[in-house]
Amino acid sequence: MISVSRYSHASVPTEQGTFDLTVYRVDTARAERPTATAEREALLISLGDLLTGEPPFVRIHSECLTGEALGSQLCDCGHQLRGALEKIQKEGRGAVVYLRQEGRGIGLGNKIQAYALQAEGRDTVDANHALGFGADLRDFGAAAEILKAEGVTRVRLATNNPDKVRALREAGVDVASEIRMLAPVNSANQRYLSTKWKRMSHRLDELADLLG
């Protein structure tokens, strides 16, 4: 079982607007499926009243230093995070639960090793396997517990990943609707997105003509 507790809070101005940032401490000691890089902190990025009106727009986002800080074109992570924050500002309410699960749970160093293997011809799944990891080691249980700690039990979830929908519902958070987060396809990310669609069941059918 995963437990969470509030640790710190502040309002911070960003390029997308000012958000409330709440750090939660996460206890994964008794988690049934701990990730390879289980971290002790997670971040709730929120705006407005999440408890009244229609279910709030929510994204569960896993850390991606290369995509977010460096603008890497190999993935869609940076685009998805910025898009979610812009959507929240536009609606005036919503949240991103930011989990410290770099490289789908294998950590930054292993992720860069996986990139090197991809440059040699492997796709993202086979690169993880070559390093001795599963395709995706992330656990979204902490996100569900953080939402429940905030009193949020029903959301409009911004995701292409059915595992996130399943994890929330199993933890008692109802997903009222799913909102696709589609990044532009380019020559650098085409194979990555195609692999997520074909081998990891991510819902990217709208991009089928571009992904092949």
Contacts in CASP RR format, 6 or more apart in sequence:
PFRMAT RR
TARGET T0000
AUTHOR 0000-0000-0000
METHOD contacts of the structure
MODEL  1
MISVSRYSHASVPTEQGTFDLTVYRVDTARAERPTATAEREALLISLGDL
LTGEPPFVRIHSECLTGEALGSQLCDCGHQLRGALEKIQKEGRGAVVYLR
QEGRGIGLGNKIQAYALQAEGRDTVDANHALGFGADLRDFGAAAEILKAE
GVTRVRLATNNPDKVRALREAGVDVASEIRMLAPVNSANQRYLSTKWKRM
SHRLDELADLLG
1 30 0 8 1.000
1 31 0 8 1.000
1 32 0 8 1.000
2 26 0 8 1.000
2 27 0 8 1.000
2 28 0 8 1.000
2 30 0 8 1.000
2 31 0 8 1.000
2 139 0 8 1.000
2 141 0 8 1.000
2 142 0 8 1.000
2 145 0 8 1.000
3 26 0 8 1.000
3 27 0 8 1.000
3 145 0 8 1.000
4 24 0 8 1.000
4 25 0 8 1.000
4 26 0 8 1.000
4 27 0 8 1.000
4 42 0 8 1.000
4 142 0 8 1.000
4 145 0 8 1.000
4 146 0 8 1.000
4 149 0 8 1.000
5 24 0 8 1.000
5 25 0 8 1.000
5 27 0 8 1.000
5 149 0 8 1.000
6 22 0 8 1.000
6 23 0 8 1.000
6 24 0 8 1.000
6 25 0 8 1.000
6 149 0 8 1.000
7 23 0 8 1.000
7 24 0 8 1.000
7 25 0 8 1.000
7 41 0 8 1.000
8 22 0 8 1.000
8 23 0 8 1.000
9 20 0 8 1.000
9 21 0 8 1.000
9 22 0 8 1.000
9 23 0 8 1.000
10 20 0 8 1.000
10 21 0 8 1.000
11 18 0 8 1.000
11 19 0 8 1.000
11 20 0 8 1.000
11 21 0 8 1.000
12 18 0 8 1.000
12 19 0 8 1.000
12 21 0 8 1.000
14 85 0 8 1.000
16 82 0 8 1.000
16 83 0 8 1.000
16 85 0 8 1.000
16 86 0 8 1.000
16 88 0 8 1.000
16 89 0 8 1.000
17 85 0 8 1.000
17 89 0 8 1.000
18 47 0 8 1.000
19 45 0 8 1.000
19 46 0 8 1.000
19 47 0 8 1.000
19 85 0 8 1.000
19 88 0 8 1.000
20 44 0 8 1.000
20 45 0 8 1.000
20 46 0 8 1.000
20 47 0 8 1.000
20 48 0 8 1.000
21 43 0 8 1.000
21 44 0 8 1.000
21 45 0 8 1.000
22 43 0 8 1.000
22 44 0 8 1.000
22 46 0 8 1.000
23 41 0 8 1.000
23 42 0 8 1.000
23 43 0 8 1.000
23 44 0 8 1.000
24 41 0 8 1.000
24 42 0 8 1.000
24 43 0 8 1.000
24 44 0 8 1.000
24 142 0 8 1.000
24 146 0 8 1.000
24 149 0 8 1.000
25 40 0 8 1.000
25 41 0 8 1.000
26 38 0 8 1.000
26 39 0 8 1.000
26 40 0 8 1.000
26 41 0 8 1.000
26 42 0 8 1.000
26 142 0 8 1.000
26 145 0 8 1.000
27 40 0 8 1.000
28 34 0 8 1.000
28 35 0 8 1.000
28 38 0 8 1.000
28 40 0 8 1.000
28 139 0 8 1.000
28 142 0 8 1.000
31 38 0 8 1.000
31 139 0 8 1.000
31 141 0 8 1.000
33 139 0 8 1.000
34 139 0 8 1.000
35 101 0 8 1.000
35 105 0 8 1.000
35 137 0 8 1.000
35 138 0 8 1.000
35 139 0 8 1.000
36 105 0 8 1.000
36 106 0 8 1.000
36 107 0 8 1.000
36 110 0 8 1.000
36 133 0 8 1.000
36 137 0 8 1.000
37 100 0 8 1.000
37 101 0 8 1.000
37 102 0 8 1.000
37 105 0 8 1.000
37 106 0 8 1.000
37 107 0 8 1.000
37 137 0 8 1.000
38 139 0 8 1.000
39 99 0 8 1.000
39 100 0 8 1.000
39 101 0 8 1.000
41 100 0 8 1.000
42 97 0 8 1.000
42 98 0 8 1.000
42 99 0 8 1.000
42 100 0 8 1.000
42 142 0 8 1.000
42 143 0 8 1.000
42 146 0 8 1.000
43 97 0 8 1.000
43 98 0 8 1.000
44 95 0 8 1.000
44 96 0 8 1.000
44 97 0 8 1.000
44 98 0 8 1.000
44 146 0 8 1.000
44 150 0 8 1.000
45 85 0 8 1.000
45 88 0 8 1.000
45 95 0 8 1.000
45 96 0 8 1.000
45 97 0 8 1.000
45 98 0 8 1.000
46 88 0 8 1.000
46 94 0 8 1.000
46 95 0 8 1.000
46 96 0 8 1.000
46 150 0 8 1.000
47 88 0 8 1.000
47 89 0 8 1.000
47 92 0 8 1.000
47 93 0 8 1.000
47 94 0 8 1.000
47 95 0 8 1.000
48 92 0 8 1.000
48 93 0 8 1.000
48 94 0 8 1.000
49 93 0 8 1.000
50 56 0 8 1.000
50 93 0 8 1.000
50 94 0 8 1.000
50 95 0 8 1.000
50 150 0 8 1.000
50 151 0 8 1.000
50 152 0 8 1.000
51 151 0 8 1.000
51 152 0 8 1.000
54 156 0 8 1.000
54 176 0 8 1.000
55 154 0 8 1.000
55 155 0 8 1.000
55 156 0 8 1.000
55 174 0 8 1.000
55 176 0 8 1.000
55 177 0 8 1.000
56 93 0 8 1.000
56 94 0 8 1.000
56 95 0 8 1.000
56 152 0 8 1.000
56 155 0 8 1.000
56 156 0 8 1.000
57 84 0 8 1.000
57 87 0 8 1.000
57 88 0 8 1.000
57 91 0 8 1.000
57 93 0 8 1.000
57 94 0 8 1.000
57 95 0 8 1.000
57 155 0 8 1.000
57 156 0 8 1.000
57 158 0 8 1.000
57 179 0 8 1.000
58 94 0 8 1.000
58 95 0 8 1.000
58 96 0 8 1.000
58 97 0 8 1.000
58 147 0 8 1.000
58 152 0 8 1.000
58 155 0 8 1.000
58 156 0 8 1.000
58 157 0 8 1.000
58 158 0 8 1.000
59 80 0 8 1.000
59 81 0 8 1.000
59 84 0 8 1.000
59 95 0 8 1.000
59 96 0 8 1.000
59 97 0 8 1.000
59 157 0 8 1.000
59 158 0 8 1.000
59 159 0 8 1.000
59 181 0 8 1.000
60 96 0 8 1.000
60 97 0 8 1.000
60 99 0 8 1.000
60 140 0 8 1.000
60 143 0 8 1.000
60 157 0 8 1.000
60 159 0 8 1.000
60 164 0 8 1.000
60 168 0 8 1.000
61 77 0 8 1.000
61 80 0 8 1.000
61 81 0 8 1.000
61 84 0 8 1.000
61 96 0 8 1.000
61 97 0 8 1.000
61 98 0 8 1.000
61 99 0 8 1.000
62 77 0 8 1.000
62 98 0 8 1.000
62 99 0 8 1.000
62 101 0 8 1.000
62 102 0 8 1.000
62 103 0 8 1.000
62 104 0 8 1.000
62 105 0 8 1.000
62 138 0 8 1.000
63 98 0 8 1.000
63 99 0 8 1.000
63 100 0 8 1.000
63 101 0 8 1.000
63 102 0 8 1.000
63 103 0 8 1.000
64 72 0 8 1.000
64 75 0 8 1.000
64 77 0 8 1.000
64 78 0 8 1.000
64 81 0 8 1.000
64 102 0 8 1.000
64 103 0 8 1.000
65 102 0 8 1.000
65 108 0 8 1.000
66 72 0 8 1.000
66 74 0 8 1.000
66 75 0 8 1.000
66 77 0 8 1.000
66 111 0 8 1.000
67 74 0 8 1.000
67 75 0 8 1.000
67 77 0 8 1.000
67 78 0 8 1.000
68 77 0 8 1.000
68 78 0 8 1.000
68 81 0 8 1.000
71 78 0 8 1.000
73 186 0 8 1.000
73 188 0 8 1.000
73 189 0 8 1.000
74 115 0 8 1.000
74 118 0 8 1.000
74 188 0 8 1.000
74 189 0 8 1.000
74 192 0 8 1.000
75 189 0 8 1.000
75 192 0 8 1.000
76 181 0 8 1.000
76 183 0 8 1.000
76 189 0 8 1.000
76 192 0 8 1.000
76 193 0 8 1.000
79 183 0 8 1.000
79 184 0 8 1.000
80 158 0 8 1.000
80 181 0 8 1.000
80 183 0 8 1.000
81 96 0 8 1.000
83 181 0 8 1.000
84 96 0 8 1.000
84 158 0 8 1.000
84 181 0 8 1.000
85 96 0 8 1.000
87 158 0 8 1.000
88 94 0 8 1.000
88 95 0 8 1.000
88 96 0 8 1.000
95 147 0 8 1.000
95 150 0 8 1.000
95 152 0 8 1.000
97 142 0 8 1.000
97 143 0 8 1.000
97 146 0 8 1.000
97 147 0 8 1.000
99 138 0 8 1.000
99 140 0 8 1.000
99 142 0 8 1.000
99 143 0 8 1.000
101 137 0 8 1.000
101 138 0 8 1.000
101 139 0 8 1.000
102 108 0 8 1.000
102 111 0 8 1.000
103 110 0 8 1.000
103 111 0 8 1.000
103 114 0 8 1.000
104 111 0 8 1.000
104 128 0 8 1.000
104 135 0 8 1.000
104 136 0 8 1.000
104 137 0 8 1.000
104 138 0 8 1.000
105 133 0 8 1.000
105 136 0 8 1.000
105 137 0 8 1.000
105 138 0 8 1.000
106 114 0 8 1.000
106 128 0 8 1.000
106 131 0 8 1.000
106 133 0 8 1.000
106 137 0 8 1.000
110 131 0 8 1.000
110 133 0 8 1.000
113 127 0 8 1.000
113 131 0 8 1.000
114 124 0 8 1.000
114 127 0 8 1.000
114 128 0 8 1.000
114 131 0 8 1.000
115 127 0 8 1.000
117 126 0 8 1.000
117 127 0 8 1.000
117 130 0 8 1.000
117 131 0 8 1.000
118 124 0 8 1.000
118 127 0 8 1.000
118 191 0 8 1.000
118 192 0 8 1.000
122 130 0 8 1.000
123 191 0 8 1.000
123 192 0 8 1.000
123 195 0 8 1.000
123 199 0 8 1.000
124 135 0 8 1.000
124 192 0 8 1.000
124 195 0 8 1.000
124 196 0 8 1.000
125 135 0 8 1.000
125 195 0 8 1.000
125 199 0 8 1.000
125 200 0 8 1.000
128 134 0 8 1.000
128 135 0 8 1.000
129 135 0 8 1.000
135 199 0 8 1.000
135 200 0 8 1.000
136 163 0 8 1.000
136 200 0 8 1.000
138 163 0 8 1.000
139 167 0 8 1.000
140 163 0 8 1.000
140 164 0 8 1.000
140 167 0 8 1.000
140 168 0 8 1.000
141 167 0 8 1.000
141 171 0 8 1.000
143 164 0 8 1.000
143 167 0 8 1.000
143 168 0 8 1.000
144 167 0 8 1.000
144 168 0 8 1.000
144 171 0 8 1.000
144 172 0 8 1.000
144 173 0 8 1.000
145 171 0 8 1.000
147 153 0 8 1.000
147 155 0 8 1.000
147 168 0 8 1.000
147 173 0 8 1.000
148 171 0 8 1.000
148 172 0 8 1.000
148 173 0 8 1.000
152 173 0 8 1.000
153 172 0 8 1.000
153 173 0 8 1.000
153 174 0 8 1.000
154 173 0 8 1.000
154 174 0 8 1.000
154 175 0 8 1.000
154 176 0 8 1.000
155 168 0 8 1.000
155 173 0 8 1.000
155 174 0 8 1.000
155 175 0 8 1.000
155 176 0 8 1.000
156 175 0 8 1.000
156 176 0 8 1.000
156 177 0 8 1.000
156 178 0 8 1.000
156 179 0 8 1.000
157 164 0 8 1.000
157 165 0 8 1.000
157 168 0 8 1.000
157 175 0 8 1.000
157 177 0 8 1.000
157 178 0 8 1.000
157 179 0 8 1.000
158 178 0 8 1.000
158 179 0 8 1.000
158 180 0 8 1.000
158 181 0 8 1.000
159 165 0 8 1.000
159 178 0 8 1.000
159 179 0 8 1.000
159 180 0 8 1.000
159 181 0 8 1.000
160 180 0 8 1.000
160 181 0 8 1.000
160 182 0 8 1.000
160 196 0 8 1.000
160 202 0 8 1.000
160 203 0 8 1.000
160 204 0 8 1.000
161 200 0 8 1.000
161 202 0 8 1.000
161 203 0 8 1.000
162 201 0 8 1.000
162 202 0 8 1.000
162 203 0 8 1.000
165 175 0 8 1.000
165 178 0 8 1.000
168 174 0 8 1.000
168 175 0 8 1.000
169 175 0 8 1.000
178 203 0 8 1.000
180 203 0 8 1.000
180 206 0 8 1.000
182 204 0 8 1.000
182 206 0 8 1.000
182 207 0 8 1.000
183 189 0 8 1.000
183 193 0 8 1.000
185 193 0 8 1.000
185 207 0 8 1.000
185 210 0 8 1.000
185 211 0 8 1.000
190 210 0 8 1.000
190 211 0 8 1.000
193 204 0 8 1.000
193 207 0 8 1.000
193 211 0 8 1.000
194 211 0 8 1.000
194 212 0 8 1.000
196 202 0 8 1.000
196 204 0 8 1.000
197 204 0 8 1.000
197 205 0 8 1.000
197 207 0 8 1.000
197 208 0 8 1.000
197 211 0 8 1.000
198 211 0 8 1.000
204 211 0 8 1.000
END
